[in-house]
Amino acid sequence: MPLSPSSSAQAARETVAGRLHDLRKEAGLTIVELASRCGWHYSKTSRIENALTGPSAKDIRRWCAAVQAEDQAQDLIAQSLHAESMYREWRHQVRSGLKHLQDGLVQFYRETERFRVYSSTVVPGLLQTEGYAAAVLTIAARFHDRATDDIAGAARARMDRSRVIHEPGHRFAFLLEESVLRYQIGDADAMAAQLGHLLTAGALPAVSLGVIPMGAPERTQWPEESFHIYDDQLASVELVSASVNVTQPSEIALYSKTFDRLRSMAVYGAEARALILKAIEALH
């Protein structure tokens, strides 16, 4: 069971604190000696190690220099700066309305060159039709006890955002578990239209669409939570309780490795289209 957003943020702070503590111990320094090398009072060292005070980027650089571990500073800085924002509760995101949430992503998408998207649950937003998007957003709004009166506007906003697929300067790699093709979201007509759209979108020059067959022999990676990787700057993961933004380079590298392992099991081209056509036939 995932931690609550507030607990997860605290856990992230404690992870940074624990790594700094370990670096000090490995260097054989006491709290007072570390403080002396960093040029601050020893109580500050104690507060940082106990996750009572969040260290600044400058603090982390001084700490790493004092223990001769400068090569670890950048990862620690990235993790520390984003500890508070790693977990953002959905209820805060949708407070301004679902359409506002969709609109807010447009500029970010336009600035991203390489998209890598894996989904084990639903068709990714960038590939959704308006009817399918409306069904997805309705489920989300009802689950979070939000009004559904802006669903149509939110679905149209998602379509506007999806136009980035047709704009130059972007590349898209989508991976879907075959089960995504079988989960009926919305009515049969909406689902059929969505699957038909996948056939069209998968043929676009900038789009690579892979499907991991349910009968793939001896999987090398189990199905994961759905995630997006934007360039090599951000990995976004959606949990039940929160949206998780990962910015630490070493963690983004793990998501990239996972994506590559999943991609190795996928089928493309005619084989992927055949799986989509079978899913369409199953609707009738």
TISETOR-184727 format. One record per residue: x, z, y of N, C-alpha, C in turn; residue in three letters. Coordinates in steps of 0.1 Angstrom, whole numbers, plus 5000, padded with zeros to 4 digits. Atoms other than C-alpha are relative to their C-alpha. Layout:
XZYXZYXZYALA;...
//
This chain:
500850004988500050005000500950005012MET;499250004988501549905034499850125009PRO;500249894991502250175059499249965012LEU;500750044988500150195090501049955010SER;499150054990501650015120500850115007PRO;499249904993502650335138501050064990SER;499149945010504250475106501149904997SER;499050105003506050145100501049995012SER;499150004988507450145136501050124999ALA;499249885001508750495130501049984989GLN;499150035012510250385096501149915005ALA;498950094995512050105114501050075009ALA;499149924991513450345140500950094991ARG;499349915009514550575111501149924992GLU;499050085007516250285093501249985009THR;498950024991518350215124500850135001VAL;499349874999519150585128500850034987ALA;499349985013520150605091501249924999GLY;498950095001522450305093501150055010ARG;499149954991524150455124500750134995LEU;499549875006524550795107501049964989HIS;499150045011526050625076501449945005ASP;498850054994528550435098500950115005LEU;499249894995529650755114500750084989ARG;499449925011530150935081501149924993LYS;499050085006531950645066501349995007GLU;498850004992534350655095500750135000ALA;499549865000534951025089500050075013GLY;500149944987533751125123498950115000LEU;501049914997531851435133499149955011THR;500950034989528951425157500750015013ILE;499249974988531151565184501049895002VAL;499050104999533951315177499449875004GLU;500650134997531651015177499550005015LEU;500449994987530151135210501149995010ALA;498850014991533551175226500549865001SER;499550155000534550815216499049925008ARG;501050084993531250685230499950045015CYS;500049964987531550885262498650075004GLY;501349934997528251085260500050144993TRP;500149875005527151435251499649994985HIS;500250005015527051525213498550014997TYR;501449995003523351605216499349865000SER;500550135000522651235223500249944986LYS;499750055013524351145190499050064990THR;500949945009522151395172498649955002SER;501350054998518951265188499849864995ARG;500150145005519750905179500050014984ILE;499950005014520650995143498750064994GLU;501249945005517351195139498849915005ASN;501050094995515350895154499150065010ALA;500749944989514251105183500149925013LEU;499750084989515850875208500449864995THR;499750145004515950495204501349965008GLY;498850044994519450365211499949875008PRO;500050124993519950095237501049904994SER;499050105006521949775229501450055004ALA;498749954996524849925249500550124991LYS;499749895008524650245229500549964986ASP;499750055013524750055196501449935000ILE;498750074999527749845207501150115001ARG;499049894999529650165217500250074987ARG;500049935013528750335184500849924990TRP;499350095010529950035163501549985004CYS;498650014996533150005183500750134997ALA;499349875003533850375178500350024985ALA;499849985015533550345140500649874994VAL;499350135003535249995140499149924990GLN;501050085007532149825127499349905010ALA;500650094990531549575155499249894994GLU;500750125006530449305131498550044996ASP;501449965003527249515124499150025012GLN;500749964988526249565160498849915003ALA;501150104996524149245165498850024991GLN;501149975008521949315135499350135003ASP;500649874996521449675145499249995013LEU;500750024987520549575180498749934999ILE;501250075002518049325169498950084993ALA;500949915007516449575145499450115009GLN;500449904992516349845171499149965011SER;500850054989514949645200498649964996LEU;501450055004512049515179499350104991HIS;500649905008511349835160498550035004ALA;501349964995508349915182499049884999GLU;500950115000506949565181499949934986SER;500150065013507449485144498649994995MET;501449985005503949605135499050005011TYR;501050004989501149505158498650004993ARG;501349995007497749625147499049885005GLU;500950114997495149345145498950045010TRP;501149974991492549535164500549995015ARG;499550024986494849525195500149865003HIS;499950144998495449155190498749945004GLN;501350074998491749065189499250065011VAL;500849934989490649295217499549915011ARG;500350094989490749015242499249884995SER;500850115006488748785218500949914992GLY;499250095009489748545190500549885007LEU;499550124993489948245213501250035008LYS;498949964992492348425236501350014991HIS;498949995010494548505205500549874996LEU;499550135004494648145195500749935011GLN;499450074988495348015230501450055003ASP;498849944997498248255233501249944992GLY;499050055009500148075205500549865004LEU;499750144998500147725219501449975006VAL;498750024994503247745241501150034991GLN;498949965009505247925215500149894989PHE;499950115010504347645190500749885006TYR;499450124994505447375214501550025002ARG;498549974998508847545219500750014986GLU;499449995013509447565181500249864995THR;499650135005511247275165499749994985GLU;500150005015511247365128499050114995ARG;501049915005508247525111500150004985PHE;500049995015508447655075498950104997ARG;501249925003505147795062499750004986VAL;500449985014504247945029498750075000TYR;501349935001500748045019499650024986SER;500649975013499348214989498550035001SER;501449954998495948285004499149895005THR;500950104994494448025027500849885005VAL;499450114994495247685041500650045014VAL;499449964988497747745070499249955012PRO;500750034988496247735105500349865005GLY;499750134995498147425115499449884992LEU;500650105008496547235087498550014998LEU;501449975002493047365090499149905008GLN;501050074993489947165099499250105008THR;500749914992487547305124499050084992GLU;500949925008484947405098500650104992GLY;499349905008487447575076500550115009TYR;499549904990489047755106498950095004ALA;501249914996485547885116499750094989ALA;500349915012485048025081501050114999ALA;498949905001488448195081499850105011VAL;500149914988487948345116498850094998LEU;501249915002484448465107500350114990THR;499749895010485748655076500950105007ILE;499149914993488548805098499250095010ALA;500849934990486148905126499150114993ALA;500949915007483649065102500850124994ARG;499249905006486349255084500550115010PHE;499549914990487649405116498950055010HIS;501249954992484149475129500049945015ASP;500050074987484549225158498849915001ARG;501150094998481849015174500449864995ALA;499750135005481548665160499549895010THR;500650104990480148495192501049915005ASP;499050094995483448335201500749924989ASP;499450065012484148195166500249855003ILE;500050144998483347835176501149965010ALA;498950024990485647855207501350024994GLY;498749975007488448015186500449894991ALA;499750105009488147745160500549875007ALA;499650124992488347465187501450035005ARG;498749974995491347645202501149994989ALA;499150025011493047645168500349864997ARG;499850145001492447275166500949955011MET;499250044989494047235200501550034997ASP;498749955004497047435188500649914989ARG;499550085011497347215157500549875004SER;499550134996497946905177501549995001ARG;498650005000501547005178500649924989VAL;499650085012501846835144500249865004ILE;499950144997501446505161500949985012HIS;499150014988503846575190501449984995GLU;498650025004507446455188500950125002PRO;499149894998510346695184499750124991GLY;500449895009508846905156500149964985HIS;500050035014509346925118499250114993ARG;500949915006506947095094500250004984PHE;500049995015507447215058499050104996ALA;501149915004504347365042500150014985PHE;500149975014504247525008498750084997LEU;501349945004500847614992500050034985LEU;500349975014500147794959498849924997GLU;501150085004497747574940498750085001GLU;501249924999495247864940499349995014SER;500550024986494847804978499049895000VAL;500950125001493247474969498750034993LEU;501249965008490747654947499150115006ARG;500849904993489647944969499049935009TYR;500950074991486447824985499750095012GLN;500249934987486447935021498949915008ILE;501150074994483147835038499249934989GLY;500850065010480647615020500749884994ASP;499350115008481447324996500449885009ALA;499750114991481247065024501250025008ASP;498949974992483647245046501350004992ALA;498850005009486047295017500449864996MET;499750145003485846935007500749935011ALA;499450064988486646825042501450055003ALA;498749944998489547065044501049944990GLN;499150065010491046935011500349855003LEU;499850144996490546575023501049995012GLY;499050004989492446665055501450024995HIS;498749975005495346795035500649874995LEU;499550135005495646445019500649925012LEU;499650074988495846295054501350065007THR;498949934993498146555070501349994992ALA;498850005009500546555040500749865001GLY;499450134998501246185048500749985013ALA;499450014986502346245084501650004999LEU;498650015001506046155090500850135002PRO;499349874997506946505103499750114991ALA;500649905008505146685076500549994985VAL;499849995014506346795041499050104994SER;501049915006503546935020500350014985LEU;499749975014504447094987498950094994GLY;501049915007502047254962500750064987VAL;499449945012503247504936498950014989ILE;501150005010501247444904499850134994PRO;500349875006499447734888500750004986MET;499450015013500947614855501549975000GLY;498550024999504547594868500750084989ALA;499349935011506747684838501150095005PRO;499049904997508848004842500350005015GLU;499849994985508548074879501350075002ARG;498849944996511748164896499850095012THR;500349914989509948344924498550034999GLN;501549975001506548534921499349965013TRP;500750034987503848454947500250125010PRO;499749904990504548634979498950015010GLU;501050004989502548735010500349885008GLU;499950124992501948445033501050035012SER;499149984989504648395059500449875007PHE;499650114992505848165087501450025005HIS;498749994994509448095098500149905011ILE;500050094988509847955133501549995004TYR;498650034998513247785137500850114991ASP;499449895007515648065126500050135009ASP;500149894990514448305153499050114996GLN;501149915003511248465139499449974987LEU;500850015012509548525106498750095002ALA;501349934998505848625108499350024987SER;500749975013504048795079498750075003VAL;501449944997500348885078499750104988GLU;500449905009499449205060498550045003LEU;501449964998495949365057499950085013VAL;500249914989496649625084500749955013SER;499250044989499049435107500649864999ALA;499150125000500949125117501450055002SER;498649965000504649175111500949895006VAL;499050094994507249005133501450044997ASN;498649975004510748995118500949925008VAL;499150074991513548915142501550034996THR;498649975004516649065125500549894992GLN;499550125007518848775114500250024985PRO;499849985014519648925080498749994992SER;501350005007515948965072499449865001GLU;500550145000515048615084500749924990ILE;499350075010517748495061499450024986ALA;500749975013515948665032498749924998LEU;501250085000512748485041500349854998TYR;499550145002514648155043500449984985SER;499650005014516048225008498849994991LYS;501250005008512648304995499249875001THR;500750134998511147985010500749894991PHE;499350105008513847774993499850024985ASP;500349985014513247934959498649964997ARG;501350055003509547874962499949855001LEU;500050154998510147514974500549934987ARG;499450075011512147444943498949994988SER;501150005010508947504922498949915003MET;501150084995506647284943500149854995ALA;500050155002505546924936499549945013VAL;500250074988505246664963499449864998TYR;500550135001503846324970498849984991GLY;501150045009501646174942499650124992ALA;500349885009501846494921499250105008GLU;500849914991500646714951498649955002ALA;501350064997497946474959499050014988ARG;500849995012496746474923499450144999ALA;500549875000496346854925498950025010LEU;501149984990494346834957498849924996ILE;501250075005492046564942499350074989LEU;500649925011491446784912499250115006LYS;500749894994490447064935498749955007ALA;501250064993488046834954498949974989ILE;501050035011486446724920499450134995GLU;500549875005486047084910498850065009ALA;501049954991483747144940498649944996LEU;501350065004481046914925499550034986HIS;
//
